[in-house]
Amino acid sequence: MNLSITVVLIIITSISSFYGINNAAFMDRCMFIPFKIKRNAQWDRFVTSGFIHKDYIHLLFNMFTFYFFGGAVEQVLAYKFGAMIGGTVYVLFYLLAIVIADIPTYLKNKDNSYYRALGASGGTAATVFASIIILPLSNICLFGILCLPGFVLGILFLIYSAVKARTDSDGINHDAHFYGALFGIAVILVIFPQSGVDFIQEIKNYRPF
């Protein structure tokens, strides 16, 4: 059985997260800690922090989301570049999203010895928003109850993340969500410029009722 790259990434993330949840030393070494990155040049934390999660609910939510949206982006890139090159581009896209989404947080907290973050939110947000640009009218359902077109939920999510990032009071790295989303949008528009035109056209023709 051939596993998709999305599934392979989920398996790797799940294994490392399970291990980290039960091994405090491993979790601490992989966590995104800007102060230690700056002081000890532990730049690998930009990547390793994307493969650990604080608990099983955090892991399940990120990987469940990544599974449904990552698969669509993986297929589109394979169609554009072919399976081999497209797969490589997809992995680089995911890893770069994790890193780039955390750069603003690093700059903001590099002298804060108490700040810590972890999780694949940057990579997940990037895949979700890349998918939204490609298929803006596809419904996204929250908890199987509230279903909205992708572009509507995307706009609400960006506004929410930007506002929450300013308050910075709930322990969630909303900056990673926001900048991961912007990275996903930017990359898909660079690779598929026509997708921006199609996105605007579909929004213009959208009729909610």
Phi, psi and chi 1 to 4 in degrees:
 res  aa     phi    psi   chi1   chi2   chi3   chi4
   1 MET       -  127.5 -179.0  177.8   64.1      -
   2 ASN   -86.9  124.2  -67.5  -36.0      -      -
   3 LEU   -91.9  139.7  -63.8  177.8      -      -
   4 SER   -69.6  159.7   69.1      -      -      -
   5 ILE   -62.3  -36.8  -65.6  173.9      -      -
   6 THR   -57.8  -46.2  -60.8      -      -      -
   7 VAL   -66.0  -40.0  171.0      -      -      -
   8 VAL   -61.3  -44.7  171.4      -      -      -
   9 LEU   -62.5  -37.7  -72.2  170.6      -      -
  10 ILE   -65.9  -42.1  -70.4  172.4      -      -
  11 ILE   -63.0  -46.5  -68.5  172.7      -      -
  12 ILE   -60.7  -45.5  -66.4  172.2      -      -
  13 THR   -64.6  -39.1  -55.5      -      -      -
  14 SER   -66.4  -43.0  -62.7      -      -      -
  15 ILE   -63.4  -48.7  -68.7  173.2      -      -
  16 SER   -67.0  -34.3   58.5      -      -      -
  17 SER   -69.4  -44.3  -66.7      -      -      -
  18 PHE   -57.2  -45.0  -77.3  137.5      -      -
  19 TYR   -64.7  -43.3 -175.3   70.6      -      -
  20 GLY   -64.9  -39.3      -      -      -      -
  21 ILE   -61.2  -29.9  -69.6  169.8      -      -
  22 ASN  -104.9    8.6  -64.7  -74.9      -      -
  23 ASN  -142.5   98.1 -172.8  -47.7      -      -
  24 ALA   -62.3  -36.2      -      -      -      -
  25 ALA   -66.1  -42.9      -      -      -      -
  26 PHE   -64.7  -43.6  176.6   79.7      -      -
  27 MET   -59.9  -45.2 -179.5   76.5   83.9      -
  28 ASP   -65.0  -36.9 -177.1   72.8      -      -
  29 ARG   -71.4  -29.7 -179.8   56.8 -172.9   85.4
  30 CYS   -89.9  -19.9  -66.5      -      -      -
  31 MET   -63.3  152.7 -162.6  172.7  -67.0      -
  32 PHE   -81.5  104.4 -175.4   71.8      -      -
  33 ILE  -126.0   94.6  -53.7  175.8      -      -
  34 PRO   -51.5  -38.9  -27.3   36.2      -      -
  35 PHE   -61.0  -44.2 -176.9   77.0      -      -
  36 LYS   -72.5  -32.4  -72.0 -172.0  176.4 -177.9
  37 ILE   -61.6  -46.1  -66.8  173.4      -      -
  38 LYS   -69.6  -47.0  177.9 -175.1  176.7 -178.5
  39 ARG   -72.1  -40.4 -172.8 -179.2   66.1  175.3
  40 ASN  -109.1    5.7  -58.2  -33.0      -      -
  41 ALA    55.0   41.1      -      -      -      -
  42 GLN   -92.2   67.4  -64.9  174.7  -18.8      -
  43 TRP   -67.4  -20.8  -56.4  104.9      -      -
  44 ASP   -62.1  -20.3   57.5  -66.7      -      -
  45 ARG   -60.9  -26.4  -70.5  179.2 -177.2  -89.1
  46 PHE   -58.6  -35.3  -88.0   98.1      -      -
  47 VAL   -92.1  -49.2  175.0      -      -      -
  48 THR   -60.7  -31.5   59.1      -      -      -
  49 SER   -64.8  -21.1   59.8      -      -      -
  50 GLY   -80.0   -6.4      -      -      -      -
  51 PHE  -114.2   15.9  -71.4   85.7      -      -
  52 ILE  -131.6  155.3   55.3  172.2      -      -
  53 HIS  -138.9  153.7  -69.2   76.5      -      -
  54 LYS   -71.6  -28.7   65.2  178.5 -179.7  179.2
  55 ASP  -158.8  179.0   53.2   38.8      -      -
  56 TYR   -69.4  -32.4  -61.1  120.6      -      -
  57 ILE   -66.6  -44.8  -62.1  -60.6      -      -
  58 HIS   -58.2  -45.5 -174.3 -153.2      -      -
  59 LEU   -63.4  -47.9  171.8   66.3      -      -
  60 LEU   -60.8  -44.3  178.3   63.1      -      -
  61 PHE   -63.1  -47.4 -180.0   80.0      -      -
  62 ASN   -66.3  -44.0  -93.7  -15.5      -      -
  63 MET   -74.1  -33.9  -66.6  -59.1   97.7      -
  64 PHE   -62.5  -45.0 -177.6   80.0      -      -
  65 THR   -65.6  -46.1  -55.7      -      -      -
  66 PHE   -61.1  -37.3  179.2   56.7      -      -
  67 TYR   -60.9  -46.4  176.6   76.0      -      -
  68 PHE   -75.5  -33.2  -77.7  102.4      -      -
  69 PHE   -97.4  -32.1  -67.0   93.8      -      -
  70 GLY   -63.8  -37.9      -      -      -      -
  71 GLY   -59.5  -39.4      -      -      -      -
  72 ALA   -66.6  -43.6      -      -      -      -
  73 VAL   -66.3  -40.7  177.1      -      -      -
  74 GLU   -58.5  -43.7  180.0 -178.8   -8.4      -
  75 GLN   -66.5  -40.8  -70.5  178.4   11.2      -
  76 VAL   -63.8  -42.9  167.4      -      -      -
  77 LEU   -68.3  -35.1  -67.7  176.0      -      -
  78 ALA   -66.1  -37.8      -      -      -      -
  79 TYR   -66.1  -37.8  174.5   79.2      -      -
  80 LYS   -74.1  -45.4  172.0   71.5  173.7 -179.2
  81 PHE  -111.4   -8.6  -61.7  107.5      -      -
  82 GLY    94.8  160.5      -      -      -      -
  83 ALA   -60.1  -47.2      -      -      -      -
  84 MET   -68.3  -56.3 -177.0   67.0   70.3      -
  85 ILE   -67.3  -40.7  -63.4  177.0      -      -
  86 GLY   -60.6  -39.0      -      -      -      -
  87 GLY   -65.0  -40.1      -      -      -      -
  88 THR   -64.6  -43.8  -58.5      -      -      -
  89 VAL   -61.5  -40.1  170.9      -      -      -
  90 TYR   -62.9  -45.9  179.0   59.0      -      -
  91 VAL   -63.3  -44.3  171.6      -      -      -
  92 LEU   -62.8  -40.5  -71.0  174.7      -      -
  93 PHE   -58.4  -46.9  164.3   77.7      -      -
  94 TYR   -65.6  -46.9 -178.5   71.6      -      -
  95 LEU   -66.3  -42.9  -65.5  178.0      -      -
  96 LEU   -64.1  -35.5  -78.8  172.9      -      -
  97 ALA   -61.9  -42.8      -      -      -      -
  98 ILE   -61.3  -44.3  -68.9  173.6      -      -
  99 VAL   -69.4  -54.1  171.8      -      -      -
 100 ILE   -64.0  -35.5  -69.3  175.1      -      -
 101 ALA   -63.3  -25.0      -      -      -      -
 102 ASP   -93.9   -8.2  -85.4  -22.5      -      -
 103 ILE   -61.0  -47.2  -69.6  176.9      -      -
 104 PRO   -59.4  -37.0  -25.7   37.3      -      -
 105 THR   -66.6  -39.4  -57.9      -      -      -
 106 TYR   -61.5  -47.7  169.1   77.1      -      -
 107 LEU   -62.9  -33.7  -64.2  174.4      -      -
 108 LYS   -77.0  -30.7 -175.0 -172.7  -63.5 -175.4
 109 ASN  -123.0   15.5  -66.8  -77.2      -      -
 110 LYS   -64.7  -19.1   60.6 -175.4  177.6  180.0
 111 ASP  -107.7   10.4  -64.4  -45.0      -      -
 112 ASN  -102.6  103.2  179.5    0.2      -      -
 113 SER   -70.9  -11.3   61.5      -      -      -
 114 TYR   -95.1  -14.0  -64.0   99.4      -      -
 115 TYR   -76.2  135.2 -174.8   87.1      -      -
 116 ARG  -143.8  146.8  -77.7  154.5  171.5   72.7
 117 ALA  -151.3  160.8      -      -      -      -
 118 LEU  -164.1  164.7   72.8  172.3      -      -
 119 GLY   115.5  161.4      -      -      -      -
 120 ALA   -93.5   22.5      -      -      -      -
 121 SER   -59.0  -37.9  -63.8      -      -      -
 122 GLY   -62.9  -46.5      -      -      -      -
 123 GLY   -67.5  -39.0      -      -      -      -
 124 THR   -65.6  -45.5  -60.6      -      -      -
 125 ALA   -61.5  -38.9      -      -      -      -
 126 ALA   -62.6  -43.3      -      -      -      -
 127 THR   -69.4  -38.4   54.6      -      -      -
 128 VAL   -61.2  -47.0  169.2      -      -      -
 129 PHE   -77.1  -28.3  -83.7   78.3      -      -
 130 ALA   -63.4  -40.9      -      -      -      -
 131 SER   -65.8  -37.8  177.2      -      -      -
 132 ILE   -64.3  -39.2  -72.7  174.7      -      -
 133 ILE   -63.5  -38.9  -66.0  -61.6      -      -
 134 ILE   -73.1  -41.8  -62.8  168.1      -      -
 135 LEU  -130.1   72.5  -60.6  167.4      -      -
 136 PRO   -66.3  -24.0   24.8  -35.1      -      -
 137 LEU   -97.0   -2.9  -59.9 -173.4      -      -
 138 SER   -67.2  133.7  -68.2      -      -      -
 139 ASN   -70.8  140.3  -81.4  -16.2      -      -
 140 ILE  -117.1  126.3  -62.0  176.8      -      -
 141 CYS  -106.4  131.2  -63.6      -      -      -
 142 LEU   -92.4  115.2  -63.4  175.9      -      -
 143 PHE    56.5   26.0  -51.1  108.3      -      -
 144 GLY    70.1   11.2      -      -      -      -
 145 ILE  -114.8  -61.6  -59.3  174.0      -      -
 146 LEU   -94.7  115.4  176.5   62.5      -      -
 147 CYS  -113.6  127.9  -64.5      -      -      -
 148 LEU  -134.3  153.0  -64.8  170.2      -      -
 149 PRO   -57.2  145.2  -23.5   33.6      -      -
 150 GLY   -53.2  -41.7      -      -      -      -
 151 PHE   -68.0  -32.6   81.1   94.2      -      -
 152 VAL   -68.8  -49.3  174.2      -      -      -
 153 LEU   -64.3  -34.8 -167.1   60.0      -      -
 154 GLY   -62.7  -44.7      -      -      -      -
 155 ILE   -62.6  -45.0  -68.6  170.9      -      -
 156 LEU   -62.0  -40.1  -65.8  175.6      -      -
 157 PHE   -66.1  -41.6 -179.6   82.5      -      -
 158 LEU   -63.8  -42.7  -74.5  174.7      -      -
 159 ILE   -63.4  -46.2  -66.0  171.9      -      -
 160 TYR   -60.3  -46.0  172.2   79.0      -      -
 161 SER   -64.3  -41.0  -63.6      -      -      -
 162 ALA   -64.4  -42.5      -      -      -      -
 163 VAL   -67.4  -46.5  170.9      -      -      -
 164 LYS   -66.4  -32.6  -66.9  -63.1  -72.4 -175.8
 165 ALA   -63.2  -30.4      -      -      -      -
 166 ARG   -71.8  -36.4  -72.8  177.6  176.8  -87.7
 167 THR   -78.7  -40.0   60.6      -      -      -
 168 ASP    51.2   49.7 -164.6   30.3      -      -
 169 SER  -122.1   -3.1   59.8      -      -      -
 170 ASP  -111.3    6.9   58.5    4.1      -      -
 171 GLY    77.5    6.0      -      -      -      -
 172 ILE  -102.7  137.2  -62.6  173.7      -      -
 173 ASN   -82.2   79.3 -171.5   -0.8      -      -
 174 HIS   -67.8  -26.0  -66.6  -75.8      -      -
 175 ASP   -60.1  -39.9  -83.8  -32.9      -      -
 176 ALA   -63.4  -39.5      -      -      -      -
 177 HIS   -61.8  -48.2  -63.8  161.2      -      -
 178 PHE   -65.6  -50.8 -176.9   80.0      -      -
 179 TYR   -75.4  -27.8  -71.2  103.1      -      -
 180 GLY   -63.5  -42.6      -      -      -      -
 181 ALA   -61.8  -45.5      -      -      -      -
 182 LEU   -63.4  -37.6  -66.2 -174.5      -      -
 183 PHE   -63.1  -44.9  177.2   78.8      -      -
 184 GLY   -60.2  -42.3      -      -      -      -
 185 ILE   -63.7  -46.6  -66.3  171.2      -      -
 186 ALA   -62.3  -45.2      -      -      -      -
 187 VAL   -64.6  -44.9  169.2      -      -      -
 188 ILE   -67.5  -31.6 -148.2   67.4      -      -
 189 LEU   -72.2  -32.8  -70.5  177.2      -      -
 190 VAL   -69.8  -43.9  168.7      -      -      -
 191 ILE   -73.2  -39.8  -65.2  175.8      -      -
 192 PHE  -126.2   77.3  -61.1  100.2      -      -
 193 PRO   -55.1  -33.6  -23.9   34.5      -      -
 194 GLN   -65.0  -24.2 -177.0   60.7   37.3      -
 195 SER   -63.7  -29.2   64.9      -      -      -
 196 GLY   -67.8  -42.1      -      -      -      -
 197 VAL   -64.5  -45.6  177.7      -      -      -
 198 ASP   -63.8  -38.0  -64.9  -21.1      -      -
 199 PHE   -59.7  -50.0  176.5   88.4      -      -
 200 ILE   -61.9  -41.7  -66.4  172.6      -      -
 201 GLN   -64.8  -41.7 -168.3   58.9   48.6      -
 202 GLU   -66.2  -36.5  -71.8 -165.3   51.4      -
 203 ILE   -66.8  -40.7  -58.9  -53.6      -      -
 204 LYS   -61.5  -36.4  -75.7 -177.6  176.9  178.8
 205 ASN   -88.6   -0.9  -65.1  -27.1      -      -
 206 TYR   -70.3  132.1  173.0   65.3      -      -
 207 ARG  -127.3  113.1  -60.4  -67.3 -177.8  -88.2
 208 PRO   -65.7  -25.1   23.8  -33.6      -      -
 209 PHE  -130.4      -  -56.5  106.5      -      -
